[in-house]
Amino acid sequence: MNIPSDFRLPAWKVPVIEVDLSEIDVPQIAEKVTEYGKEALYVTVGTGVLAFQQLQVRRREAMTTLQTENPELATHIAEVADHAKSIATLLCNKLSERSPLRNS
C-alpha cells in the first residue's frame, strides 16, 4: 500500500469541556452500584433455582409417564445398569493387570 507523500490527517478541533467532579458523590455511587449488583445476583440465583426445580418436576413427570406406559421399565433399566457395571468392572480389571504401575 503506497501512501502519498503529501498525505495529511485532517485537523480536528476538539472543544475542551470542563467538568466539575467535586459535585459527584463517589461513596453514594459506589453504594448504589453495590446494591444493584446484589439485586442482580439475587435475581440470577433465584432464576437458576427456579429453572432447576422446573427441570426436576419435568424429570419426575417424564419418569412417571414412562413407568405408567411401560411397567417393566425400572427392571429393564436396573438390568442394563448391572450389565454396564459388570463390563466396567471387567475392563478395569483387565487394565489394572496391564498397568505398569501396579504393585507386584
Secondary structure, DSSP 4 states (H G I P E B T S, - for coil): -PPPTT--PPP-PPPP----GGG--HHHHHHHHHHHHHHHHHHHHHHHHHHHHHHHHHHHHHHHHHHHH-TTHHHHHHHHHHHHHHHHHHHHHHHHHH-TTS--
